[in-house]
Amino acid sequence: MSVILVGAGKMALAYYEVLESRGSQVVVVGRGETTARSFEEKTSQRVERGGLQRWAAGDEAPSGDFIIAVDVEHLEECTLAALAAGAKRVLVEKPGAMEVAGLHRISAAARGAGASVSIAYNRRFYGVVRRVREMIAEDGGAQIFHIEFGENPQKLATSSRSPEVLARTIYNHCSHVLDLGWFLSGEPVELTALQAGTLPWHESGIFAGAGRTNTGALFTYRANWLVPGSWRIELQTARRQFVFAPLERPIWKENSAVEFQSVEAGSDSPFKAGVEAMLAAFFDGKDANSLCRLDEQIKRADFYNRIGGYNTTNS
């Protein structure tokens, strides 16, 4: 069995480095000549050109598990092509598809093929995140938490992202930090969402709201994209407080203490943070419950849309 890695960009390279260390038999399928050549120069791994659909139609296309690591605009079509090619397990980069309707199309195709699809949120697999989850469980769960998903508006506006992707930035990009907050504290079941302001590339520019998770934890969130901001999570249990700022280096303290201390989680992986552990979950079933399943992403998509003020009829 081979691992078919679809894409030849930065994220695909991060996956390949881990796959190579695992001794996996990897087939890399790319679309454009520039990224394919760059990938080959960095890895000495041949890249099949022409895109997944063309490659899968060939006589020599092997079966195996698929990892989809392409731009957001192409996630759905590549995942559907992988399922049509006989994939039984697919790991697709977040958020899985451009719109919620795309997630439903993938779900229908996966059911028809008897396949499973997982969404790749590598931050769930940071060593420090795993340790914080253990500490939260020791304390009886989160009681309240706050999420900030500030952005650099100038950087986003001048990025290579398409207008369609920018118009759904909360779903296509900020779901990184929102997903992590809910992963730590429970699935959202209630939400009051407000928006204000506007930007040339996004209907709203200021966001605030509050809700409740299925564990009973209360949460708030905010972001103001009219000025530069950053990502942050603050969380409190009956015993301790945690602050993720940046997300990769959380700190904690006892509720009665003054000084914070770093979360200790052992040695770090030499690869892109979270990717090695995420692939161990995908291939080996190690901590598999931490993977974001497709049906979970479909449920959350409604909350992403409400936070962003998106038209859920067309999302």
C-alpha positions in Angstrom: 0.0 0.0 0.0 1.3 3.5 -0.9 0.6 6.8 0.6 -0.6 9.2 -2.1 0.4 12.8 -1.2 -1.6 15.3 -3.3 0.1 18.6 -3.6 3.7 19.8 -3.8 3.7 23.1 -1.7 5.0 23.9 1.8 2.4 21.8 3.6 2.9 18.8 1.3 6.7 19.1 2.0 6.0 19.0 5.8 4.0 15.8 5.3 6.6 14.2 3.1 9.4 14.8 5.6 7.4 12.8 8.2 6.3 10.1 5.7 9.9 9.6 4.7 11.0 9.2 8.3 8.3 6.5 8.7 9.6 4.6 5.7 6.4 5.0 3.9 6.1 4.3 0.1 5.0 7.7 -1.1 3.6 8.8 -4.5 3.5 12.6 -4.8 1.0 14.1 -7.2 1.2 17.7 -8.1 -0.5 20.1 -10.5 1.9 22.9 -11.5 5.5 22.6 -12.9 7.0 25.2 -10.6 6.0 23.7 -7.3 6.7 20.2 -8.6 10.2 21.1 -9.6 10.9 22.9 -6.3 9.6 19.8 -4.4 11.9 17.5 -6.3 14.9 19.7 -5.7 14.3 19.7 -2.0 13.5 16.0 -1.6 14.8 14.1 -4.6 11.2 12.6 -4.7 9.6 12.4 -8.1 6.4 14.4 -8.5 3.7 13.2 -10.9 2.4 16.1 -12.9 -1.0 17.1 -14.2 -3.2 16.8 -11.1 -4.8 14.0 -9.3 -7.7 13.2 -11.7 -5.3 12.8 -14.6 -2.9 10.6 -12.6 -5.7 8.5 -11.1 -7.0 7.7 -14.6 -3.6 6.1 -15.5 -2.9 2.4 -15.6 -0.1 2.6 -12.9 -2.0 4.5 -10.2 -1.5 2.5 -7.0 -4.1 2.1 -4.2 -3.4 3.5 -0.8 -4.3 6.2 1.8 -4.5 9.8 0.5 -3.3 13.0 2.1 -4.7 16.1 0.4 -2.4 19.1 0.9 -3.5 21.6 -1.8 -4.8 25.1 -1.8 -8.3 25.6 -0.3 -9.9 26.1 -3.7 -8.9 22.6 -4.7 -9.5 20.6 -1.5 -13.0 19.4 -2.5 -12.2 18.3 -6.0 -9.1 16.5 -5.0 -10.8 14.7 -2.1 -13.7 13.6 -4.4 -11.1 12.4 -7.0 -9.3 10.4 -4.3 -12.6 8.8 -3.2 -13.5 8.0 -6.8 -10.0 6.4 -7.2 -10.8 4.0 -4.5 -9.4 5.7 -1.4 -10.6 4.2 1.9 -8.9 6.7 4.2 -8.3 10.4 3.4 -6.7 13.1 5.4 -7.5 16.5 3.9 -6.1 19.8 4.9 -8.4 22.2 6.9 -11.1 23.3 6.4 -11.8 20.4 4.0 -13.7 22.3 1.4 -14.4 25.9 0.4 -18.0 25.8 1.5 -20.2 23.7 3.8 -22.0 22.3 0.7 -18.7 20.9 -0.4 -18.3 19.1 2.9 -21.7 17.5 2.3 -20.7 16.4 -1.2 -17.6 14.8 0.2 -19.6 13.1 3.0 -22.0 11.6 0.4 -19.1 10.3 -1.7 -17.3 8.9 1.3 -20.5 7.0 2.4 -20.9 5.6 -1.1 -17.2 4.5 -1.2 -17.2 3.1 2.4 -14.4 5.5 3.2 -13.4 7.7 6.1 -12.3 11.3 5.8 -10.5 13.4 8.5 -9.7 17.1 8.5 -6.1 18.0 9.3 -5.9 20.4 12.3 -2.3 19.8 13.3 -2.5 22.1 16.3 -4.6 19.5 18.1 -1.5 17.4 18.1 1.0 19.8 19.7 2.7 18.1 22.7 1.8 21.1 24.8 -1.9 20.8 23.7 -2.0 17.2 24.7 -0.5 18.0 28.1 -3.0 20.9 28.7 -5.9 18.6 27.8 -4.7 16.2 30.5 -4.4 19.0 33.0 -7.9 20.2 32.1 -9.3 16.7 32.6 -7.6 16.4 36.0 -9.4 19.6 37.0 -12.8 18.3 35.9 -13.0 20.2 32.6 -13.0 23.8 31.4 -15.4 26.2 33.1 -14.9 29.3 30.9 -12.6 30.3 28.0 -12.0 33.1 25.6 -10.7 33.1 22.0 -9.2 35.9 20.0 -8.6 35.6 16.3 -7.1 38.9 15.3 -5.4 39.2 11.9 -3.1 41.6 10.1 -5.6 43.1 7.6 -2.9 44.5 5.3 -1.1 41.1 5.1 -4.3 39.3 4.3 -5.4 41.8 1.7 -2.1 41.6 -0.2 -1.8 37.8 0.1 -2.1 35.3 -2.8 -5.4 34.1 -1.5 -8.3 34.4 -3.9 -11.2 36.8 -3.3 -13.5 33.8 -2.6 -11.1 32.4 0.1 -10.7 35.8 1.7 -14.4 36.3 1.8 -14.6 33.2 4.1 -11.5 33.9 6.1 -13.0 32.8 9.5 -13.9 29.4 8.0 -10.9 29.0 5.8 -8.2 30.4 8.1 -9.3 31.4 11.6 -10.9 28.0 12.2 -7.4 27.0 13.3 -7.7 28.8 16.6 -11.5 28.4 17.0 -11.1 24.6 16.5 -8.3 24.5 19.1 -10.5 26.3 21.7 -13.4 23.9 21.2 -11.0 20.9 21.1 -9.8 21.8 24.6 -13.2 22.6 26.0 -16.0 20.9 24.2 -18.2 21.2 21.1 -20.2 24.4 20.7 -23.9 24.0 21.2 -25.1 27.5 21.8 -23.9 30.8 20.2 -24.8 34.4 20.0 -22.7 36.1 17.2 -22.3 39.8 16.4 -20.5 41.5 13.5 -19.7 45.1 12.7 -17.4 47.1 10.4 -16.5 46.2 6.8 -13.4 45.5 4.7 -12.9 45.5 0.9 -12.3 41.8 1.0 -14.6 40.7 3.8 -18.2 41.7 4.6 -17.5 42.3 8.3 -14.4 43.3 10.1 -15.2 43.2 13.8 -16.6 40.1 15.6 -17.8 39.4 19.1 -19.9 36.7 20.6 -20.5 34.2 23.4 -21.7 30.6 23.7 -21.7 27.3 25.6 -20.2 23.9 24.8 -21.6 20.5 25.3 -19.5 20.2 28.5 -21.2 23.2 30.0 -18.2 25.5 29.6 -19.0 29.1 28.7 -17.0 30.9 26.0 -16.5 34.3 24.5 -14.6 35.5 21.4 -13.6 38.7 19.7 -11.6 40.0 16.7 -11.1 43.4 15.2 -9.6 43.1 11.7 -9.6 46.9 11.2 -6.4 46.9 13.1 -3.6 44.3 13.4 -4.2 41.6 16.0 -3.2 38.1 16.9 -4.5 34.7 18.0 -5.0 33.9 21.7 -6.8 31.5 24.0 -7.4 32.0 27.7 -9.0 29.1 29.6 -10.0 28.5 33.3 -10.8 25.4 35.2 -11.8 25.0 38.9 -8.1 24.9 39.8 -6.0 26.5 37.0 -5.7 29.1 34.3 -4.1 28.6 30.9 -3.0 31.2 28.3 -2.1 30.3 24.8 -0.3 33.3 23.3 1.3 32.2 21.1 -0.6 29.0 20.6 2.6 27.0 20.5 3.8 28.0 23.9 1.0 28.0 26.5 1.5 29.0 30.1 -0.4 28.1 33.3 -0.8 28.9 36.9 -2.9 27.9 39.9 -5.9 30.2 40.3 -4.6 31.4 43.6 -1.0 32.0 42.3 0.5 35.1 40.8 3.2 33.8 38.5 2.6 31.7 35.3 4.9 28.9 34.3 5.4 27.1 31.0 3.6 23.9 30.1 6.2 21.1 30.0 5.5 18.4 27.4 8.8 16.6 26.8 10.9 16.8 23.7 9.6 18.3 20.5 9.4 16.5 17.2 11.9 17.7 14.6 9.2 18.1 12.1 6.5 20.8 11.6 4.7 21.0 15.0 1.9 18.4 15.4 2.3 16.7 12.0 4.2 13.6 13.2 1.6 12.9 15.9 -1.3 13.6 13.6 0.0 11.1 11.0 0.5 8.6 13.8 -3.2 9.0 14.7 -4.2 8.8 11.0 -2.1 5.7 10.1 -1.6 3.9 13.4 -4.7 4.9 15.4 -2.6 6.4 18.1 -4.8 9.1 19.8 -7.2 8.7 16.8 -10.0 10.4 18.8 -8.1 13.7 18.4 -8.5 13.7 14.7 -11.2 16.0 13.4 -13.7 13.8 11.6 -15.7 15.0 8.6 -19.1 14.8 10.4 -17.6 16.9 13.2 -16.4 19.5 10.8 -19.9 19.7 9.2 -21.4 20.4 12.6 -18.9 23.1 13.4 -19.2 24.7 10.0 -22.6 26.3 11.0 -20.9 28.0 13.9 -18.0 29.3 11.7 -20.6 30.7 9.3 -22.5 32.4 12.2 -19.4 33.9 13.7 -18.4 35.3 10.3 -21.9 36.4 9.4 -21.9 34.3 6.2 -24.9 33.5 4.3 -25.5 29.9 5.5 -27.9 29.2 2.6 -25.1 29.5 0.1 -22.2 28.3 2.4 
